[in-house]
Amino acid sequence: MIETEQKIIQIGSSEGVTLPKKDLTKLGAKRGDIVKLKVELSKASYHNHKNLMNEYEAFVSVYGQTLKNLSEK
């Protein structure tokens, strides 16, 4: 069994996830094999968003007035 976190990506007109080659090798799996998956939304998505918002707020606190001044020129 492997446990991994992957980002949902565009694959053609669909969306999906990929499995890292090292994990497939660890399983002994190859193209055409059938795998059983259990999927849940990672809490990391929430933490990444929270971190991004914290970085944005820090950026605005430092450069907010400069950006406002530039927008008024």
N, C-alpha and C positions, 0 to 999 in steps of 0.2 A: 504494500500500500504506500502511496505517496500523498503528501499534503502540500499544496501549493496555492499561492494567490496569483491570479492573472487578471489583467485588465480586459474588459470587453472591447473588441476591436471590430472594424468593418471588414467583412470577408465577402467580396462581390456585392450582391444586393442584400446580404444577410449580415448578422452580427454574430460573433462567437468568441471563443477563447482558444488559445493554442496550448499545447502541452510541451514543456521543454524537453529537448532530446535527451538530456541527462536523466530526466525522470523516467522517460520511456525506456531507456536503456536499463535503468535500475529495476524496472518492472519486468524487463524481458519482453516488452511489447513491441510490435512492429505494425506498419501500415496494413490495414485490413482486419486487425484484431478488434474484437469488441471489448469495450471497457465499461464498467459500471461507475456512474458518477453520482455524488451527492453534492448539491450546490446550495450555498447560502451566501447572502450579501455580506461582504467583509465589513467589519467595523472600521477597518483602515480607511474606507471611503469617507466616513464621517470625520475621522481624525485628520485626513489629508485636507478636507474642506476647511476644517477649523484652523489648521495651521496656515492655509492659504489666506484665510480672512485675517488672521493675526498679522501676517506679513503685510497684507494690504493696508491694514490700519496703521501699522508702524511706518510704512512708506508715506501714507497720506499725512501723518503727524509731522514728518520731517519735510516733505516736499509739497504739501497741499497748497500752501500759499503761493509758491513758485508756479505751480501748474495753473492756479487761478489767474495769476498775473499774466502768464503766457496766453491763456485763452481770451483775455480781454484786449490783446494787441491787435 
